[in-house]
Amino acid sequence: MTNKAAKIAKQWLDDADAILVTASNGLSISEGLNLFANDKKLKEVLGDLVDKYHLPNLLTAFAFKYPNQLDYWQMVARVVEYYGNNYEISNYMQDIKKIIGNKSYFVWTSNIDHHFALAGLTNLFEIEGNWFEGVCSNHPAEHGVHYLASKLHEIYEKDQAGTLTEADIPKCDECGAPLALNMAGKDFQINQKQVQAFQDFIQKYEDKKLVVLELGIGPRNQMIKVPSMQLVATAPHAHYITINKGELLIPSQIAEKSIGYSSSINAAFKELLTGKSYGAETQGPAAPEAKPQLTPEQKAKQDKVDSGIRPGSHPMYLTIEKDHPSLLHTVQYGQS
C-alpha cells in the first residue's frame, strides 16, 4: 500500500491546479524551533532569563508576566534574533517550494515564526500573527501595525552590549504608548489583506483540482485542521495529504480523497517529490464506498431538492472575535 500511496500522492500534486499548504507546530519543530522544549537550546537563546524567571520553555517565556517590560523585550529580541533575523531557509521550505513548483498556492499557518515569509512564500495567512509585528497597547485598532525586525535587532545588540535602557522599549509612533506583540491576545489585529487574499484563493480554486498539504498539525489543533477537512469534503475535486508522525486524523467522509503520512515531514517529502516509497508509514486512500442505487422517483426528488444549491458549495466565513481572537467559524447554509 505504501508504494501505491506514494505514487497516488505525487499524481494528485502533479495534477493539481493549486496547493493549499497548512502548517502548525510540527513543521516548526522539524525546523528546530520547539516552543515546548526544555533543552540546551533554550538556555542558548534566552541566556540568564531562564534561571532568573525559571522559564521551562519558549511558550512559557512569551506568556510569563514579567515584573518589568525591559526583561520582556530582552526575551523577545533574543528569540527573534535567533529564530528570525538569523533565519536561513531550511531544507523543509526548499522542499515545499519544489512541491509547489509553478502552481498557484497559499499557506495557512498558526505558526508565529514568520518562516514562510522569510523563505519567500508570501501568499500567506498567519492566523495567530507573528512575532515581527507590534501594535499600540492603548489604541491597537486605530494606530496600525508596526514592523519590528530592525527595532528588535537594535534591542538585541544593546542587550548584548549591556547598554539597553527603558528608553529602548518599542513605542507607538502615533501616541508614544508601549507596543505589544501582534499575536493572539486581546490586542491582536488580524491582517485583513491576508484574510481577503485567502478567501479569494479558496473561492477561485474550491471547484478545481485543489490539494491541501497539511504539515505537522495534530488532531487537537482544530483551528486550521477542521475547516480544511470540511473544504476537502465539500470541494468536488479536492484531495488531502496530511503529515503528522504518530497522530493521523482522517475522517471517513474524506478517506477516499486522503493520504496520511505517519512519518517525519522529511521522509514524507522525499516520497511526495519522487512518487516512490522509502518506507514511510502511510494511511489511505480508502476504497470508494458503494453509493446506494436510487429509484427514478428518488432521483427526481433529489434533483428537485438540490436544484437551488450548487453541488459541493460550502460557504466558509472567517471572523475574529475580540474576546476570542483565534476563534475560527465555518458556516454552511446559515448553520454555524
C-alpha positions as a Markdown table, in Angstrom:
| # | Residue | x | y | z |
|---|---|---|---|---|
| 1 | Met | 0.0 | 0.0 | 0.0 |
| 2 | Thr | 2.9 | 2.4 | 0.7 |
| 3 | Asn | 4.2 | 2.2 | -2.9 |
| 4 | Lys | 0.7 | 2.9 | -4.2 |
| 5 | Ala | 0.1 | 5.8 | -1.8 |
| 6 | Ala | 3.4 | 7.5 | -2.8 |
| 7 | Lys | 2.5 | 7.3 | -6.4 |
| 8 | Ile | -1.0 | 8.5 | -5.9 |
| 9 | Ala | 0.0 | 11.4 | -3.7 |
| 10 | Lys | 2.6 | 12.6 | -6.3 |
| 11 | Gln | -0.1 | 12.3 | -9.0 |
| 12 | Trp | -2.5 | 14.4 | -7.0 |
| 13 | Leu | 0.2 | 17.1 | -6.6 |
| 14 | Asp | 1.2 | 16.9 | -10.3 |
| 15 | Asp | -2.4 | 17.2 | -11.4 |
| 16 | Ala | -3.3 | 20.0 | -9.0 |
| 17 | Asp | -4.4 | 23.4 | -10.2 |
| 18 | Ala | -3.5 | 24.8 | -6.8 |
| 19 | Ile | -2.0 | 23.7 | -3.5 |
| 20 | Leu | -3.1 | 24.9 | 0.0 |
| 21 | Val | -0.3 | 24.4 | 2.5 |
| 22 | Thr | -1.4 | 24.3 | 6.1 |
| 23 | Ala | 1.1 | 24.1 | 8.9 |
| 24 | Ser | 1.5 | 24.2 | 12.7 |
| 25 | Asn | 4.0 | 23.3 | 15.4 |
| 26 | Gly | 5.1 | 20.1 | 13.8 |
| 27 | Leu | 6.8 | 22.0 | 11.0 |
| 28 | Ser | 8.4 | 24.5 | 13.3 |
| 29 | Ile | 9.8 | 21.6 | 15.4 |
| 30 | Ser | 11.2 | 19.9 | 12.3 |
| 31 | Glu | 13.0 | 23.2 | 11.5 |
| 32 | Gly | 14.5 | 23.3 | 15.0 |
| 33 | Leu | 12.1 | 25.6 | 16.7 |
| 34 | Asn | 10.3 | 23.8 | 19.6 |
| 35 | Leu | 8.2 | 26.1 | 21.7 |
| 36 | Phe | 7.7 | 23.3 | 24.3 |
| 37 | Ala | 11.2 | 22.0 | 24.7 |
| 38 | Asn | 13.3 | 22.4 | 27.8 |
| 39 | Asp | 16.8 | 21.8 | 26.4 |
| 40 | Lys | 20.2 | 23.3 | 25.9 |
| 41 | Lys | 19.0 | 25.5 | 23.1 |
| 42 | Leu | 16.6 | 27.2 | 25.5 |
| 43 | Lys | 19.5 | 28.5 | 27.6 |
| 44 | Glu | 21.5 | 29.3 | 24.5 |
| 45 | Val | 18.7 | 31.6 | 23.2 |
| 46 | Leu | 17.4 | 33.1 | 26.4 |
| 47 | Gly | 20.6 | 33.2 | 28.5 |
| 48 | Asp | 20.2 | 34.4 | 32.1 |
| 49 | Leu | 16.5 | 34.9 | 31.8 |
| 50 | Val | 15.9 | 31.1 | 32.0 |
| 51 | Asp | 17.3 | 30.9 | 35.6 |
| 52 | Lys | 16.1 | 34.4 | 36.6 |
| 53 | Tyr | 12.4 | 33.5 | 35.9 |
| 54 | His | 12.6 | 29.7 | 35.9 |
| 55 | Leu | 11.4 | 29.5 | 32.3 |
| 56 | Pro | 10.8 | 25.9 | 31.2 |
| 57 | Asn | 10.2 | 26.6 | 27.5 |
| 58 | Leu | 9.6 | 29.3 | 24.9 |
| 59 | Leu | 5.9 | 29.1 | 25.2 |
| 60 | Thr | 6.1 | 30.0 | 28.9 |
| 61 | Ala | 8.6 | 32.7 | 28.1 |
| 62 | Phe | 6.1 | 34.5 | 25.9 |
| 63 | Ala | 3.2 | 34.1 | 28.4 |
| 64 | Phe | 5.1 | 35.0 | 31.5 |
| 65 | Lys | 4.1 | 38.2 | 33.4 |
| 66 | Tyr | 7.5 | 39.9 | 33.7 |
| 67 | Pro | 7.9 | 42.5 | 36.5 |
| 68 | Asn | 9.3 | 44.9 | 34.0 |
| 69 | Gln | 9.0 | 45.5 | 30.3 |
| 70 | Leu | 12.7 | 45.6 | 29.7 |
| 71 | Asp | 13.1 | 42.0 | 30.6 |
| 72 | Tyr | 10.1 | 41.1 | 28.4 |
| 73 | Trp | 11.6 | 42.8 | 25.3 |
| 74 | Gln | 15.0 | 41.3 | 26.1 |
| 75 | Met | 13.3 | 37.9 | 25.8 |
| 76 | Val | 11.5 | 38.8 | 22.6 |
| 77 | Ala | 14.6 | 40.3 | 21.0 |
| 78 | Arg | 16.8 | 37.2 | 21.8 |
| 79 | Val | 14.2 | 34.8 | 20.4 |
| 80 | Val | 13.5 | 36.8 | 17.3 |
| 81 | Glu | 17.2 | 37.4 | 16.6 |
| 82 | Tyr | 18.0 | 33.7 | 16.9 |
| 83 | Tyr | 15.0 | 32.3 | 15.0 |
| 84 | Gly | 14.0 | 35.2 | 12.8 |
| 85 | Asn | 16.7 | 37.7 | 11.9 |
| 86 | Asn | 19.2 | 34.9 | 11.6 |
| 87 | Tyr | 16.9 | 32.5 | 9.9 |
| 88 | Glu | 18.3 | 30.5 | 7.0 |
| 89 | Ile | 15.9 | 28.9 | 4.6 |
| 90 | Ser | 15.6 | 25.3 | 5.7 |
| 91 | Asn | 15.5 | 22.2 | 3.5 |
| 92 | Tyr | 11.9 | 21.8 | 4.5 |
| 93 | Met | 11.0 | 25.2 | 3.0 |
| 94 | Gln | 13.1 | 24.3 | -0.1 |
| 95 | Asp | 11.1 | 21.1 | -0.5 |
| 96 | Ile | 7.8 | 22.9 | -0.1 |
| 97 | Lys | 8.8 | 25.2 | -2.9 |
| 98 | Lys | 9.7 | 22.2 | -5.1 |
| 99 | Ile | 6.4 | 20.5 | -4.3 |
| 100 | Ile | 4.5 | 23.7 | -5.3 |
| 101 | Gly | 6.6 | 24.3 | -8.4 |
| 102 | Asn | 4.9 | 26.9 | -10.6 |
| 103 | Lys | 1.4 | 26.2 | -9.3 |
| 104 | Ser | -0.8 | 28.6 | -7.6 |
| 105 | Tyr | -0.5 | 28.2 | -3.8 |
| 106 | Phe | -1.5 | 29.6 | -0.5 |
| 107 | Val | -0.1 | 29.0 | 3.0 |
| 108 | Trp | -2.4 | 28.9 | 6.0 |
| 109 | Thr | -0.5 | 28.6 | 9.4 |
| 110 | Ser | -0.8 | 29.1 | 13.1 |
| 111 | Asn | 3.0 | 29.4 | 13.4 |
| 112 | Ile | 4.2 | 32.7 | 14.7 |
| 113 | Asp | 7.8 | 32.4 | 13.5 |
| 114 | His | 7.2 | 34.1 | 10.1 |
| 115 | His | 9.5 | 31.5 | 8.4 |
| 116 | Phe | 7.2 | 31.0 | 5.4 |
| 117 | Ala | 7.5 | 34.7 | 4.5 |
| 118 | Leu | 11.3 | 34.7 | 5.2 |
| 119 | Ala | 11.6 | 31.8 | 2.8 |
| 120 | Gly | 9.8 | 33.7 | 0.1 |
| 121 | Leu | 6.4 | 32.0 | 0.4 |
| 122 | Thr | 4.4 | 35.2 | 0.7 |
| 123 | Asn | 0.9 | 34.1 | -0.3 |
| 124 | Leu | 0.3 | 33.7 | 3.4 |
| 125 | Phe | -2.3 | 33.8 | 6.1 |
| 126 | Glu | -0.8 | 33.8 | 9.6 |
| 127 | Ile | -3.9 | 33.2 | 11.7 |
| 128 | Glu | -2.3 | 34.0 | 15.0 |
| 129 | Gly | 0.0 | 36.8 | 13.8 |
| 130 | Asn | 3.8 | 36.7 | 14.0 |
| 131 | Trp | 6.5 | 38.0 | 16.4 |
| 132 | Phe | 7.9 | 40.6 | 14.0 |
| 133 | Glu | 4.8 | 42.8 | 14.4 |
| 134 | Gly | 3.7 | 45.1 | 17.2 |
| 135 | Val | 0.6 | 47.0 | 18.0 |
| 136 | Cys | -0.1 | 50.0 | 20.2 |
| 137 | Ser | -1.1 | 48.9 | 23.7 |
| 138 | Asn | -3.5 | 51.8 | 24.1 |
| 139 | His | -5.1 | 52.0 | 20.6 |
| 140 | Pro | -4.4 | 48.7 | 18.8 |
| 141 | Ala | -7.1 | 49.0 | 16.2 |
| 142 | Glu | -6.6 | 52.7 | 15.5 |
| 143 | His | -2.8 | 53.1 | 15.3 |
| 144 | Gly | -2.0 | 50.3 | 12.9 |
| 145 | Val | 0.7 | 47.5 | 12.9 |
| 146 | His | 4.4 | 48.2 | 13.3 |
| 147 | Tyr | 7.0 | 46.0 | 11.7 |
| 148 | Leu | 9.7 | 45.4 | 14.4 |
| 149 | Ala | 12.5 | 43.4 | 12.7 |
| 150 | Ser | 15.1 | 46.3 | 12.8 |
| 151 | Lys | 14.0 | 47.5 | 16.2 |
| 152 | Leu | 14.3 | 44.1 | 17.8 |
| 153 | His | 17.7 | 43.7 | 16.2 |
| 154 | Glu | 18.7 | 47.0 | 17.8 |
| 155 | Ile | 17.4 | 45.9 | 21.2 |
| 156 | Tyr | 19.3 | 42.6 | 20.8 |
| 157 | Glu | 22.6 | 44.4 | 20.1 |
| 158 | Lys | 22.2 | 46.8 | 23.0 |
| 159 | Asp | 21.2 | 43.9 | 25.2 |
| 160 | Gln | 24.4 | 42.0 | 24.3 |
| 161 | Ala | 26.5 | 45.2 | 24.8 |
| 162 | Gly | 24.9 | 45.9 | 28.2 |
| 163 | Thr | 23.6 | 49.3 | 27.1 |
| 164 | Leu | 19.9 | 48.6 | 26.9 |
| 165 | Thr | 17.7 | 51.1 | 28.8 |
| 166 | Glu | 14.0 | 51.7 | 29.3 |
| 167 | Ala | 14.2 | 54.3 | 26.5 |
| 168 | Asp | 14.7 | 51.4 | 24.1 |
| 169 | Ile | 11.3 | 49.8 | 24.7 |
| 170 | Pro | 9.3 | 49.9 | 21.4 |
| 171 | Lys | 6.8 | 52.7 | 21.4 |
| 172 | Cys | 3.8 | 53.6 | 19.2 |
| 173 | Asp | 4.7 | 56.2 | 16.5 |
| 174 | Glu | 1.2 | 57.8 | 16.9 |
| 175 | Cys | 0.9 | 58.2 | 20.7 |
| 176 | Gly | 4.1 | 57.0 | 22.3 |
| 177 | Ala | 2.4 | 54.2 | 24.2 |
| 178 | Pro | 4.3 | 50.9 | 24.6 |
| 179 | Leu | 3.9 | 48.4 | 21.9 |
| 180 | Ala | 2.6 | 44.8 | 22.4 |
| 181 | Leu | 3.4 | 41.9 | 20.0 |
| 182 | Asn | 0.7 | 41.5 | 17.4 |
| 183 | Met | -0.1 | 37.9 | 18.2 |
| 184 | Ala | -3.2 | 36.1 | 19.5 |
| 185 | Gly | -4.4 | 38.0 | 22.5 |
| 186 | Lys | -6.7 | 40.9 | 23.5 |
| 187 | Asp | -4.9 | 43.5 | 21.2 |
| 188 | Phe | -4.4 | 41.2 | 18.2 |
| 189 | Gln | -5.1 | 42.8 | 14.9 |
| 190 | Ile | -5.5 | 40.2 | 12.2 |
| 191 | Asn | -4.1 | 41.1 | 8.8 |
| 192 | Gln | -7.2 | 41.8 | 6.7 |
| 193 | Lys | -5.2 | 41.8 | 3.5 |
| 194 | Gln | -4.1 | 38.2 | 4.3 |
| 195 | Val | -7.7 | 37.3 | 5.1 |
| 196 | Gln | -9.0 | 38.7 | 1.8 |
| 197 | Ala | -6.3 | 37.0 | -0.2 |
| 198 | Phe | -7.0 | 33.7 | 1.5 |
| 199 | Gln | -10.7 | 33.9 | 0.8 |
| 200 | Asp | -10.1 | 34.9 | -2.8 |
| 201 | Phe | -7.8 | 31.8 | -3.2 |
| 202 | Ile | -10.4 | 29.5 | -1.8 |
| 203 | Gln | -13.2 | 30.9 | -3.9 |
| 204 | Lys | -11.1 | 30.6 | -7.0 |
| 205 | Tyr | -10.0 | 27.0 | -6.5 |
| 206 | Glu | -12.6 | 25.2 | -4.4 |
| 207 | Asp | -14.2 | 23.8 | -7.6 |
| 208 | Lys | -10.8 | 23.0 | -9.2 |
| 209 | Lys | -8.2 | 20.4 | -8.5 |
| 210 | Leu | -7.0 | 21.6 | -5.1 |
| 211 | Val | -4.6 | 19.7 | -2.8 |
| 212 | Val | -4.5 | 20.5 | 0.9 |
| 213 | Leu | -1.0 | 19.6 | 2.1 |
| 214 | Glu | -1.1 | 19.6 | 5.9 |
| 215 | Leu | 2.2 | 19.7 | 7.8 |
| 216 | Gly | 2.5 | 18.9 | 11.5 |
| 217 | Ile | -1.0 | 19.7 | 12.6 |
| 218 | Gly | -2.1 | 17.4 | 15.5 |
| 219 | Pro | -5.7 | 16.3 | 15.9 |
| 220 | Arg | -6.2 | 18.7 | 18.8 |
| 221 | Asn | -5.3 | 21.8 | 16.7 |
| 222 | Gln | -8.7 | 22.2 | 15.1 |
| 223 | Met | -8.4 | 25.9 | 14.2 |
| 224 | Ile | -7.0 | 25.0 | 10.8 |
| 225 | Lys | -7.5 | 21.3 | 10.6 |
| 226 | Val | -11.3 | 21.1 | 10.8 |
| 227 | Pro | -12.2 | 23.8 | 8.3 |
| 228 | Ser | -9.6 | 22.5 | 5.8 |
| 229 | Met | -11.0 | 18.9 | 6.1 |
| 230 | Gln | -14.5 | 20.4 | 5.6 |
| 231 | Leu | -13.2 | 22.1 | 2.5 |
| 232 | Val | -11.9 | 18.8 | 1.1 |
| 233 | Ala | -15.2 | 17.1 | 2.0 |
| 234 | Thr | -17.3 | 19.6 | 0.0 |
| 235 | Ala | -14.9 | 20.6 | -2.8 |
| 236 | Pro | -15.6 | 18.1 | -5.6 |
| 237 | His | -12.1 | 17.7 | -6.9 |
| 238 | Ala | -10.0 | 18.4 | -3.8 |
| 239 | His | -7.5 | 16.0 | -2.1 |
| 240 | Tyr | -6.0 | 15.9 | 1.3 |
| 241 | Ile | -2.4 | 14.9 | 2.2 |
| 242 | Thr | -1.6 | 15.1 | 5.9 |
| 243 | Ile | 1.8 | 14.5 | 7.5 |
| 244 | Asn | 1.9 | 14.1 | 11.3 |
| 245 | Lys | 4.0 | 11.4 | 12.9 |
| 246 | Gly | 2.1 | 9.1 | 15.3 |
| 247 | Glu | -1.2 | 11.0 | 15.1 |
| 248 | Leu | -3.2 | 11.0 | 12.0 |
| 249 | Leu | -6.8 | 12.0 | 11.8 |
| 250 | Ile | -8.7 | 11.3 | 8.5 |
| 251 | Pro | -12.5 | 11.2 | 8.8 |
| 252 | Ser | -14.3 | 8.6 | 6.9 |
| 253 | Gln | -16.1 | 11.3 | 4.9 |
| 254 | Ile | -12.8 | 12.2 | 3.1 |
| 255 | Ala | -10.9 | 8.9 | 3.5 |
| 256 | Glu | -11.1 | 8.1 | -0.3 |
| 257 | Lys | -9.7 | 11.5 | -1.1 |
| 258 | Ser | -6.9 | 11.4 | 1.5 |
| 259 | Ile | -3.5 | 10.1 | 2.2 |
| 260 | Gly | -1.8 | 10.3 | 5.6 |
| 261 | Tyr | 1.9 | 10.0 | 6.4 |
| 262 | Ser | 2.6 | 8.9 | 9.9 |
| 263 | Ser | 6.3 | 9.8 | 9.5 |
| 264 | Ser | 8.7 | 12.7 | 9.7 |
| 265 | Ile | 8.0 | 15.6 | 7.3 |
| 266 | Asn | 11.4 | 15.0 | 5.7 |
| 267 | Ala | 10.6 | 11.3 | 4.9 |
| 268 | Ala | 7.2 | 12.2 | 3.5 |
| 269 | Phe | 8.6 | 15.0 | 1.3 |
| 270 | Lys | 11.0 | 12.5 | -0.2 |
| 271 | Glu | 8.1 | 10.3 | -1.3 |
| 272 | Leu | 6.0 | 13.2 | -2.4 |
| 273 | Leu | 8.8 | 14.6 | -4.6 |
| 274 | Thr | 9.6 | 11.2 | -6.2 |
| 275 | Gly | 6.4 | 9.2 | -6.1 |
| 276 | Lys | 8.4 | 6.3 | -4.7 |
| 277 | Ser | 8.2 | 4.6 | -1.4 |
| 278 | Tyr | 11.1 | 4.9 | 1.0 |
| 279 | Gly | 9.4 | 3.1 | 3.9 |
| 280 | Ala | 7.2 | 5.9 | 5.3 |
| 281 | Glu | 4.1 | 4.6 | 7.1 |
| 282 | Thr | 1.0 | 5.7 | 5.2 |
| 283 | Gln | -2.7 | 5.5 | 5.5 |
| 284 | Gly | -5.2 | 5.7 | 2.6 |
| 285 | Pro | -6.6 | 6.4 | 0.2 |
| 286 | Ala | -9.6 | 4.3 | 1.2 |
| 287 | Ala | -11.5 | 2.4 | -1.4 |
| 288 | Pro | -14.6 | 4.3 | -2.5 |
| 289 | Glu | -17.8 | 3.3 | -0.7 |
| 290 | Ala | -20.6 | 1.9 | -2.8 |
| 291 | Lys | -23.3 | 4.5 | -3.3 |
| 292 | Pro | -26.9 | 3.5 | -2.9 |
| 293 | Gln | -28.9 | 3.0 | -6.1 |
| 294 | Leu | -31.8 | 5.4 | -6.3 |
| 295 | Thr | -35.1 | 4.7 | -8.0 |
| 296 | Pro | -36.2 | 7.1 | -10.7 |
| 297 | Glu | -38.6 | 8.6 | -8.3 |
| 298 | Gln | -35.9 | 9.1 | -5.6 |
| 299 | Lys | -33.5 | 10.6 | -8.2 |
| 300 | Ala | -36.2 | 13.1 | -9.4 |
| 301 | Lys | -36.9 | 14.1 | -5.8 |
| 302 | Gln | -33.2 | 14.6 | -5.1 |
| 303 | Asp | -32.6 | 16.7 | -8.2 |
| 304 | Lys | -35.5 | 18.9 | -7.2 |
| 305 | Val | -34.1 | 19.4 | -3.7 |
| 306 | Asp | -30.6 | 20.2 | -4.9 |
| 307 | Ser | -31.7 | 22.5 | -7.8 |
| 308 | Gly | -31.0 | 25.6 | -5.8 |
| 309 | Ile | -27.7 | 24.6 | -4.3 |
| 310 | Arg | -24.6 | 24.1 | -6.4 |
| 311 | Pro | -23.1 | 20.6 | -5.5 |
| 312 | Gly | -20.1 | 20.9 | -3.3 |
| 313 | Ser | -20.8 | 24.5 | -2.4 |
| 314 | His | -19.6 | 25.3 | 1.1 |
| 315 | Pro | -19.6 | 28.9 | 2.1 |
| 316 | Met | -16.9 | 29.5 | 4.7 |
| 317 | Tyr | -16.6 | 32.6 | 6.8 |
| 318 | Leu | -13.7 | 33.7 | 8.9 |
| 319 | Thr | -14.4 | 36.0 | 11.8 |
| 320 | Ile | -12.2 | 37.1 | 14.6 |
| 321 | Glu | -14.0 | 37.9 | 18.0 |
| 322 | Lys | -12.4 | 40.4 | 20.3 |
| 323 | Asp | -12.7 | 38.1 | 23.3 |
| 324 | His | -11.5 | 35.0 | 21.4 |
| 325 | Pro | -9.1 | 36.3 | 18.7 |
| 326 | Ser | -8.2 | 32.9 | 17.4 |
| 327 | Leu | -11.7 | 31.6 | 17.1 |
| 328 | Leu | -12.5 | 30.3 | 13.6 |
| 329 | His | -16.1 | 29.9 | 12.4 |
| 330 | Thr | -17.3 | 28.0 | 9.4 |
| 331 | Val | -20.9 | 28.3 | 8.3 |
| 332 | Gln | -22.8 | 26.1 | 5.9 |
| 333 | Tyr | -26.1 | 27.3 | 4.6 |
| 334 | Gly | -26.7 | 29.5 | 7.7 |
| 335 | Gln | -25.9 | 26.8 | 10.3 |
| 336 | Ser | -23.0 | 27.6 | 12.5 |
